[in-house]
Structures are given as C-alpha cells and as structure tokens.
Amino acid sequence: METQQAQPIFVIGDVHGQFERLLGLLLSAELIDSAMRWIGADAILWFIGDLIDRGPDSIDVINLVMRLQSEATAVGGQVGVVLGNHEVMLLSAQHFGGHFMSEWEWNGGYTADLAKLTPQHLAWIAQLPAMVLIGEQLLIHADATFYTQYGRSVTQVNQALRLIMMSHHTAARDRLLELFCERRAFVETHTDGVTRAMRFLSTFGGRRLFHGHTPISAMSALAPEDVSQPLIYANGLCVNVDGGMYLGGAGFVYQIH
C-alpha cells in the first residue's frame, strides 16, 4: 500500500486495549471530539499494530478505529492499522484454538473478547496491511527484518501475509508468529544494525522506518511513565513509537514532519 504525502500524518504505537487512554490522546491531538467522532478532516492517522490484548478494552478499541476509519474516509482523511503480532495471535486463537489459544492467553489475550468478536471484526483484522509506505515514511509493526522473507516490495509482503491470514494452514501461521519474536534488529549496538536499516529501506522504500513492538522503555533508560515522545535511533533512520501504554506509559500521538 502506498500513499502520496500531502496531508498531516500522525502515528500511534501499540495501544494494547487501553481504550480510555487512547481517547485522551486522540482528543488532545484534535483528531476526535468529545463524542468520539472524527474531526481530523483530511489528516492521515496510522496505528502501528497491536491494538489489542494486555489491556481491558480491546474490542472497544477495534470498534472505535473501524468507525473512525469510515468517518475519516468520508471527509478525505485516512485511518489505518498495520498488522501486529497480537492481531495475528488473536485470529489464530479464534480460528484454530489449541496451542494458538494457550499462547495468545499467555501473551495477554482475554478469552472473554472472543465472544465479542463479530465476522466483521475478523474480516477487518485479516486484511490489515503488514507495511505501508506514506511518502518517504515506511510504517511496520516490528523492529525486525523478517518481512524480507515474504517479498521484496510493500505490495508483495502485504499480499503474502494477507494470504496467510486468510488461509487455514497452521504451519504458515506458526512460522509467522515465530518470526514476529524478532526485535531490535536495527539498534546501533548490533554491529550491522544501521546497515540493516539502510538495506531494509532500500528494499521497501522510504527514508525513515517507523515501528512499535518493542516498548521504548526497553530500548532506553526511561521508565514507561516517563516516555512521552518517540525514540529516534540508527542514525535517524528508525523511529520507535511504542510508548508502552500497557506498562503504564501515557502513550503519545506523533505527527510526522
């Protein structure tokens, strides 16, 4: 998926079911009003995956984002979500049960949420893109290189992962979740972290890579409650926007300039 950059662009990291906190962030960013309706006009807002799990209100978060997506589109704006590993785990638990269910629960899944899922929810989650290129900004969920195993372009990767999400092949789903365990692929402490970031951007396009997946507090000396802005690293090539909301962080909405 590619979008021409012309409108204001906002990104928000892993929400993890923190509905009330999300409302406060969107209100402060003047993207919604007190009635939770879209007022962002033609703004672009992307969630960097993991809307769900580990927090109390995952289904409320999904419902809000789905509605805002429709409202924004109607007035020339855009709301999107990049596929995160928790979305993959949720659909796998719902479709296959078994070890997928136990792994999802161990990673913060709430079984009560399964009864609240509708066919519309499931179809919407299954079609989420794995990556999106907006102007010169590449958005993905994980700070990981495994995406290259599914293609050499944004379109190829999205098509490959969408097929996996729509299929009934448990081995492919297992493999994807295993690959999602990768983190910190681009940090400077790796001997080739910056080089990996450069190669990744050269492959998929863009001048900067935005991701979540790994809380900023896990990559810095900051406590979760002290995180209020992105972590920019790898010589400015990478931007981590996971504010650690499920860890007690306030989270933030970041406007890309």
Secondary structure, DSSP 8 states (H G I E B T S, - for coil): -EE---S-EEEE---TT-HHHHHHHHHHTTSB-TTS-B--TT-EEEE-S--SSSSS-HHHHHHHHHHHHHHHHHTT-EEEE---HHHHHHHHHHHH-HHHHHHHHHTT--HHHHTT--HHHHHHHHT--SEEEETTEEEESSS-SGGGGG-SSHHHHHHHHHHHHHS--HHHHHHHHHHTT---TT-TTSTTHHHHHHHHHHHH--SEEEE-SS-GGGSSS--GGG--S-EEETTTTEEE----GGGT----EEEE-
